[in-house]
Structures are given as structure tokens and as C-alpha cells.
């Protein structure tokens, strides 16, 4: 099988979606409404290409002057004024189009491609080609002739349009790939989505993917279930038992949880889920680097709680064995967070991680009807990561909050989601006329025996602790 030469976009998420970048010499259509980021994306690709030694022509069929474009681009980190007139050549074809028509625009582009020895051509304002074409056949002819010349010269072409293009249009049938940049409303928020609808010569991650416009340009976050439909390495549990940091729970599990297993801790607010997660972090060491990914409490709040419970996590954090990462649940993109978690596991070679809470992280996915797929990809990849030396997969503890308020919406994790985890632990409270006391019960352990009794729990010095009560679980009654 022949591997086609690629032109990397320099946008990691986009190159991941296209399995390596644009096919060199091919032609692509990027469509989206004004303000969607088409021009930013194309310039970001162009400046990256010049930084790699390529030659770029940015030809505009719009009336907007280049000085104004440079003014806005200069606010973005990828902009390099030194490349303008050197690796980057900006050409205005608007006047030629208005006065002389499409044939002269083609001649202009051909001349500039040859003169500049361009390896990338960006044509902004393709909708003006349609407006100047008498028939769809003329539009098709323009695109075909431009493609032939650019491809013969070894030049990749990106054509930008803000027009709504239907499926039978010549633009879609002629080009090698089609991208769309869209904006959707969700309540008071708006979400930017990038879609790949056609991609000749390569597989790609189909469907829609989140993107945002930042001070660094376009950032693309592939849906992790599309990017990681299969883990990057075979999944296998370790042989070693890993302590949960709670002696009573370790004893009930026969010594701890298996290395590279995933444990889901569920329970109502106040039952001790976060504290149990902090106990798990007490295993952080130079040999077992660890990280706590929180969506509720900030790193300083968690460290203060650790100090109050005498868990000693601050020292581990100061030594660099333990990291705290916080993503407030105000506005965030779940795939961005998940990819950051995976990157941290890979780069820091993490052995232990906590996600507090998984319910908050996957809530946007539930609205998109992809909660199970998202969680499966995240859990599987975190456990399967390897490098050339050894397995890197982390042992994971994730929390999920249940609601105990009358009339509240059901908040239990879906049964299919629970099946992704090797161990499930329920933290709860005793019921009855007396004082309500915290309890712990093991619901599931996939690989080994476990105690089925309900355990009395305490939160105090040393964090979360348990003692067996001998009370049978409903399964034992």
C-alpha cells in the first residue's frame, strides 16, 4: 500500500482527524459562515507551512484590503510579519475578477504559482467565482483548471467560501476534500463544530468535532471516541495490587485494586467521594507519579482539605510527584479535557489518576447522546497507554454523584457506563431515626472476590477510613 505525501496543517487536532494532514497536491474546500474562522485557519496553516520551508500564495477574491487582514492576524501568535513577501505572498485577485473575468484570474494564479514556486495556494472568496459564472459548468471548469495546474506544480490548494453549498454543486464534486466550520446554539451558549464530509486518499475521523478560536489561532478537539475507537495499545490489567489508600477498603478487596484497573466511586454529596480520591493520591511517589483532575474543588481547596485530614499531599505536590488540575464546570469542552488527561498520563507517565467528578465531565456528552462512547474511549485509553519502554497505563478512580433529594432527577450512572469499570464502590449514609452515618459497600469487583458486607465509614485524621459492621448487603439477605 502506498502512503501519500502529506502537508501538515500544524493544528494537532486537525492533523489527527485527517490521519496526518492534507494530501499534498490535493484541493480542499473549507466552508463556513462569516466569523467561523476560515481565514484564520487558512492563514494558520499557511504560516506553519512557511515555517517548515514551504512557499505560500494567499489569493483573495474579496474586496477587503490586505492591510486590514494583517492588522487582525497580528493579534495571533502564529503571525510572522517577516514571512510576508518572503515565504508568504499575498495577492489580490478581486480587481482582476471584476474587470477581466475568471479566465484572467486563472492566468494570474498560474503565473504566481510558477513565479513563487508555491507549494500551498489559499484562495479566499470562492463564492465570488460562482457569482461571476454564467452556469455551474463555468464554475466547474474554473475549479478543474485550477486544480490541474496546482497539482501539476505540486501545490496543495485550500479554497474558502462562506456560501451555503448544496450536495450537488460543482465545488463539492470537484475537490478532494470538504471541511465545514459551523456554530450551534445550546441554551445561552454557542458551540463551534468542525466537520469533514469528504476526504479522498485517506481515512479520517468522521462526524463533528469541537474547535475554538484562541490567541494561538484555531484549536481543534477531536471527539475521542472517533479518534480512539480502539485503544492505542492492547488493554491488560496488571498483576500487582494497588492500595486505595484506605486500609479497610483494601482488606475488603483482598489487598487493593489491580494495577491499570478503573474504579467508579458513587454516592451522594457529602458521603466522602472526594476524600476517598485524596486517600488514593497518598500513594504518589517518585515511582508512582499521580494526578487529581477535579471539576469541583480547586487545587488549593483540595490541598487545604489534605492538610486538615493530615494526608500529607502538599509535600508530594511540592516534590512534583502529584499534580492537581482543575477545570471549573462553567464553560468547557469535554474532549479538550479528556485529551489533556490522556496527554498528562502519557507525558508525565502517571501511575494513578482521579477524575472528580466523571458526571460533571460527561454531562455535555449526555446531551449529545455520546456519554457512553466518550467514557469508554477515555477509560480504555488511560489504562492502555504504553511507550517504547513499558506500559504506562494508569490506575484510575473516578467519582459520580448521586442525588438523594426527593423529586430530584435520577443521577445514577447508566448501566452501560458502569460496565466499563472493573470496580464499583458505593458510599452512602445509614437510614432510620438515629443519626445518619456514612457507609461503604463494594458493588462490583470484576477480577476477584470481595467482602459483601456494608462497612461503617469515618472521615477524619487520615482521611477516609472504614470498619466492617457485619451488616449483610441486599444480595446476601
C-alpha positions in Angstrom: 0.0 0.0 0.0 1.4 3.4 -1.0 1.4 6.2 1.6 0.6 9.5 0.1 2.7 12.5 0.9 1.2 14.8 3.5 1.1 18.5 4.2 0.7 19.0 7.9 -1.7 21.8 9.0 0.3 22.5 12.2 -3.0 22.1 14.1 -2.6 19.0 16.1 -6.3 18.1 16.4 -7.0 18.7 12.7 -4.0 16.6 11.6 -5.3 13.8 14.0 -8.7 14.0 12.4 -7.2 13.7 8.9 -4.8 11.0 9.9 -1.7 13.1 9.1 -2.7 16.2 7.3 -3.7 17.3 3.9 -2.7 15.1 0.9 0.0 17.0 -0.9 -1.2 18.4 -4.2 -4.9 17.9 -3.5 -7.6 20.5 -3.4 -9.8 21.2 -0.4 -12.9 23.3 0.2 -13.4 24.9 3.6 -16.9 26.4 4.0 -18.5 28.3 6.9 -20.4 31.4 7.6 -18.6 34.8 8.1 -16.9 34.7 11.5 -16.5 30.9 11.7 -12.7 31.1 11.4 -12.0 30.1 7.8 -9.5 32.8 7.1 -7.7 32.3 10.5 -7.5 28.5 9.8 -6.1 29.0 6.3 -3.5 31.6 7.5 -2.5 29.4 10.4 -1.9 26.5 8.0 0.0 28.9 5.7 2.3 30.3 8.3 3.1 26.9 9.7 3.9 25.7 6.1 6.3 28.6 5.6 8.0 27.9 8.9 8.7 24.4 7.5 10.3 25.9 4.4 7.2 25.9 2.1 6.1 28.6 -0.2 2.6 30.0 0.1 0.3 32.2 -2.1 -2.7 33.7 -0.4 -5.0 34.9 -3.2 -8.1 36.9 -2.3 -11.2 37.4 -4.4 -12.7 39.6 -1.7 -12.6 43.4 -1.7 -11.1 43.6 1.8 -7.6 45.1 1.7 -4.6 43.0 2.9 -3.5 45.7 5.4 -6.7 45.2 7.4 -6.2 41.4 7.3 -2.7 41.8 8.6 -3.9 44.0 11.4 -6.2 41.3 12.7 -3.8 38.5 12.1 -1.1 40.3 14.1 -3.0 39.6 17.3 -2.5 35.9 16.8 0.7 34.1 18.0 1.3 32.3 14.7 1.6 35.5 12.7 5.1 36.3 11.5 5.4 39.6 9.6 8.9 38.6 8.4 7.3 35.9 6.2 5.2 38.4 4.2 6.8 38.9 0.8 9.2 36.1 1.5 7.6 32.7 2.2 4.1 34.2 2.1 2.9 36.1 -0.9 -0.5 37.9 -0.7 -2.2 38.5 -4.0 -5.4 40.5 -4.6 -7.4 39.0 -7.5 -10.5 41.0 -6.8 -9.9 43.7 -9.4 -8.9 41.2 -12.0 -12.1 39.3 -11.4 -14.2 42.4 -11.6 -12.6 43.8 -14.7 -11.4 40.8 -16.7 -13.3 37.8 -15.5 -12.5 34.2 -14.4 -10.1 33.4 -17.3 -7.7 36.2 -16.3 -7.9 35.2 -12.6 -6.8 31.7 -13.7 -3.9 33.2 -15.7 -2.9 35.3 -12.7 -2.9 32.4 -10.3 -0.9 30.2 -12.7 1.8 32.9 -13.1 2.1 33.4 -9.4 2.3 29.7 -8.6 5.1 29.3 -11.0 6.9 32.5 -10.1 6.8 31.9 -6.4 7.3 28.1 -6.7 4.3 27.8 -4.4 3.6 24.5 -2.5 0.4 25.8 -1.0 -2.3 28.0 -2.5 -5.1 29.6 -0.5 -8.0 31.0 -2.5 -10.3 33.1 -0.3 -13.7 34.1 -1.6 -14.7 31.2 -3.8 -18.4 32.4 -3.7 -17.4 35.2 -6.0 -16.4 32.7 -8.6 -20.0 31.4 -8.5 -21.4 34.9 -8.8 -19.3 35.6 -11.9 -20.1 32.2 -13.6 -22.9 32.2 -16.1 -23.5 28.5 -15.5 -22.5 25.8 -12.9 -20.4 24.4 -15.8 -18.2 27.5 -15.8 -17.6 27.2 -12.0 -16.7 23.5 -12.5 -14.3 24.5 -15.4 -12.6 27.1 -13.2 -12.0 24.7 -10.3 -10.9 21.9 -12.6 -8.3 24.0 -14.4 -7.0 25.5 -11.2 -6.7 22.0 -9.7 -4.9 20.6 -12.7 -2.3 23.4 -12.8 -1.8 23.5 -9.0 -1.5 19.7 -8.8 1.0 19.6 -11.7 3.1 22.2 -9.9 3.0 20.1 -6.6 0.8 22.8 -5.0 -1.9 21.9 -2.4 -5.0 24.1 -2.7 -7.3 25.4 0.0 -10.5 27.2 -1.2 -12.6 29.2 1.2 -16.2 30.1 0.9 -18.9 31.5 3.1 -21.7 30.3 0.7 -24.1 27.5 1.6 -23.2 24.8 -0.9 -25.7 22.0 -1.7 -24.6 18.4 -2.2 -24.9 18.6 -6.0 -22.8 21.7 -6.5 -19.7 21.5 -8.7 -17.5 22.7 -5.8 -18.2 19.6 -3.8 -17.9 17.2 -6.7 -14.6 18.5 -8.0 -12.5 18.9 -4.8 -10.7 16.2 -3.0 -11.9 17.1 0.5 -14.6 19.2 2.1 -14.5 20.8 5.6 -17.3 22.7 7.3 -17.0 25.2 10.2 -20.3 25.7 11.9 -21.7 27.4 15.0 -24.5 25.8 17.0 -26.6 27.2 19.9 -27.1 25.3 23.1 -29.2 27.3 25.5 -27.3 30.6 26.1 -24.0 29.1 24.8 -22.7 28.7 21.3 -20.5 25.8 20.2 -18.2 25.7 17.2 -18.1 22.4 15.2 -15.7 21.3 12.5 -16.8 18.5 10.2 -15.1 16.5 7.5 -17.5 15.5 4.8 -15.2 14.2 2.1 -11.5 13.1 2.1 -10.0 11.3 -0.8 -6.9 9.2 -0.4 -7.1 8.7 3.3 -9.3 7.6 6.2 -10.5 10.3 8.6 -12.4 10.7 11.9 -15.9 11.3 10.6 -18.6 13.4 12.3 -18.3 16.7 14.0 -15.5 17.9 16.4 -15.3 20.9 18.7 -13.0 23.7 17.9 -12.4 27.2 19.3 -10.6 30.4 18.3 -7.9 31.4 20.7 -4.9 33.7 20.8 -2.9 31.0 19.1 -5.5 30.5 16.3 -7.7 27.6 15.7 -7.6 24.7 18.3 -9.4 21.5 17.3 -10.5 18.8 19.8 -11.4 15.6 18.0 -14.2 13.5 19.6 -12.1 11.0 21.5 -14.4 8.1 20.6 -13.7 8.8 16.9 -10.0 9.4 17.4 -9.6 6.4 19.8 -12.3 4.0 18.6 -9.6 1.4 19.6 -7.0 1.9 22.3 -3.6 2.7 21.0 -2.3 -0.4 22.7 -3.8 -3.7 23.9 -5.6 -3.3 27.2 -4.4 -5.6 30.0 -4.7 -5.4 33.8 -1.5 -5.6 35.8 -0.7 -8.4 38.2 0.2 -6.1 41.1 -2.4 -4.9 43.6 -2.5 -1.2 44.2 -3.6 0.3 47.5 -6.6 2.5 47.5 -5.1 4.4 50.5 -8.0 3.2 52.7 -6.8 0.1 54.7 -10.3 -1.2 55.4 -11.3 -1.0 51.7 -8.0 -2.7 50.7 -8.8 -5.5 53.1 -12.4 -5.8 51.7 -10.9 -6.1 48.2 -8.3 -8.7 49.1 -5.4 -6.3 49.1 -6.4 -3.5 46.8 -7.3 -2.9 43.2 -5.4 -4.4 40.3 -2.9 -2.1 38.6 -4.4 -0.4 35.5 -7.9 -1.1 36.7 -10.7 1.5 36.7 -12.8 2.1 39.8 -16.0 4.1 40.0 -16.9 5.6 43.4 -20.6 6.6 43.5 -22.6 8.3 46.3 -24.5 11.4 47.4 -22.9 14.7 48.2 -21.0 14.6 51.5 -20.5 10.9 51.5 -16.7 11.2 51.1 -16.1 10.6 47.4 -13.5 13.4 47.0 -11.9 12.4 50.3 -11.5 8.8 49.2 -9.9 10.1 46.0 -7.4 12.1 48.0 -6.7 9.0 50.0 -5.9 7.2 46.7 -3.4 10.0 46.0 -1.4 9.2 49.1 0.3 6.5 47.0 2.0 9.2 44.9 5.8 8.8 44.9 8.7 9.2 42.6 7.9 5.7 41.3 4.2 6.3 41.1 3.5 9.8 39.8 -0.1 10.7 40.2 -2.6 13.4 39.3 -6.0 14.6 40.5 -8.3 16.0 37.8 -11.0 18.0 39.5 -14.1 19.7 38.2 -15.5 20.9 41.5 -12.8 22.0 44.0 -9.7 24.0 43.2 -6.2 22.7 43.8 -5.8 24.9 46.8 -9.1 23.7 48.3 -8.0 20.1 47.9 -4.6 20.8 49.4 -6.2 22.5 52.3 -8.5 19.6 52.8 -5.5 17.3 52.7 -3.7 19.4 55.3 -6.8 19.2 57.6 -7.0 15.5 57.2 -3.3 15.0 57.7 -2.9 13.2 54.4 0.5 14.8 53.5 -0.3 15.5 49.9 1.2 19.0 49.9 4.7 17.6 50.2 4.1 15.2 47.3 2.8 18.1 45.2 5.8 20.3 46.0 8.2 17.5 45.0 6.4 17.1 41.7 5.1 13.6 42.3 1.5 14.7 42.4 -0.3 17.2 40.2 -3.7 18.9 40.7 -5.6 20.0 37.7 -8.8 22.0 37.8 -11.4 22.6 35.2 -14.4 24.6 36.5 -17.8 23.5 35.3 -18.6 26.9 33.9 -17.8 26.5 30.2 -15.6 23.7 28.9 -15.3 21.2 26.1 -15.2 17.6 27.4 -13.0 16.4 24.6 -10.4 19.1 25.3 -10.4 18.0 29.0 -10.2 14.3 28.1 -7.4 14.8 25.6 -5.5 16.8 28.3 -5.9 13.9 30.8 -4.6 11.5 28.2 -1.6 13.7 27.4 -0.8 14.1 31.1 -0.8 10.3 31.6 1.5 9.9 28.6 3.9 12.8 29.2 4.1 12.5 33.0 4.0 8.7 32.9 1.3 8.8 35.6 0.5 5.6 37.5 -2.6 6.9 39.4 -5.3 9.4 38.5 -8.5 10.6 40.0 -11.3 12.2 38.0 -13.7 14.1 40.3 -16.4 14.0 39.0 -17.0 11.9 35.9 -20.7 13.0 36.0 -19.7 16.7 35.5 -17.2 15.9 32.8 -19.6 13.8 30.7 -22.7 16.0 31.3 -22.3 17.8 27.9 -21.8 14.4 26.2 -25.1 13.1 27.7 -26.9 16.0 25.9 -25.1 14.9 22.7 -26.1 11.3 23.2 -22.4 10.2 23.4 -21.8 9.8 27.1 -21.1 6.0 26.9 -18.9 6.3 23.9 -16.9 9.2 25.3 -16.4 7.5 28.7 -15.4 4.2 27.1 -12.7 5.9 24.9 -11.3 7.8 27.9 -11.2 4.9 30.4 -9.8 2.5 27.8 -7.0 4.8 26.6 -5.9 5.9 30.0 -5.4 2.3 31.0 -3.8 1.1 27.8 -1.1 3.8 27.2 2.4 2.4 26.5 5.7 3.7 25.3 8.8 2.0 24.0 9.9 1.1 27.5 7.0 -0.1 29.5 3.3 0.0 29.9 2.1 3.5 31.0 -1.5 2.8 31.7 -2.7 4.4 34.9 -4.9 3.0 37.7 -8.0 5.2 37.7 -10.5 6.2 40.3 -13.5 8.3 39.1 -16.4 9.6 41.1 -20.1 10.1 40.3 -22.5 12.0 42.5 -25.9 10.6 43.2 -28.9 12.6 44.3 -30.8 11.8 47.5 -33.2 14.7 47.3 -36.9 13.9 46.9 -38.1 14.6 43.4 -34.7 15.2 42.0 -33.8 13.9 38.6 -32.2 10.4 38.6 -28.5 10.8 38.6 -27.2 7.3 38.8 -24.7 6.4 36.0 -26.2 4.4 33.2 -25.8 0.6 33.5 -23.9 0.5 30.2 -21.4 3.1 31.7 -21.0 1.1 34.9 -20.0 -1.9 32.8 -16.8 -0.1 31.7 -15.4 -0.1 35.2 -13.7 -3.0 36.9 -14.7 -2.0 40.4 -17.7 0.0 41.7 -17.9 1.3 45.3 -21.0 2.9 46.8 -20.6 5.5 49.5 -23.9 6.2 51.3 -25.5 7.0 54.7 -27.4 4.9 57.2 -31.2 5.4 57.2 -33.5 5.5 60.1 -34.5 7.5 63.1 -31.0 7.7 64.6 -28.0 9.8 63.4 -27.1 9.4 59.7 -23.6 7.8 59.5 -21.5 7.3 56.3 -21.2 3.8 54.9 -19.2 2.0 52.2 -20.3 -1.0 50.2 -18.5 -2.7 47.3 -21.0 -3.2 44.5 -18.7 -4.9 42.0 -15.2 -6.3 41.5 -14.6 -7.8 38.2 -11.4 -9.7 38.9 -11.5 -11.3 42.3 -13.5 -11.9 45.4 -14.6 -9.1 47.8 -16.4 -8.6 51.0 -20.1 -8.0 50.5 -20.8 -6.5 53.9 -21.7 -2.9 54.5 -18.8 -1.1 56.2 -19.1 1.8 58.6 -17.1 4.8 57.4 -15.4 7.7 59.1 -13.8 10.9 57.7 -11.2 12.4 60.0 -7.5 12.4 60.6 -6.1 10.1 57.9 -8.9 10.9 55.6 -11.4 8.2 54.7 -11.5 5.0 56.8 -13.8 2.1 57.3 -14.6 -0.7 59.7 -16.8 -3.7 58.9 -20.2 -3.7 60.5 -21.2 -7.3 59.6 -24.4 -5.9 58.1 -25.2 -8.0 55.0 -25.8 -6.4 51.7 -29.1 -6.9 50.0 -27.5 -9.6 47.8 -26.7 -11.6 50.9 -30.0 -11.4 52.6 
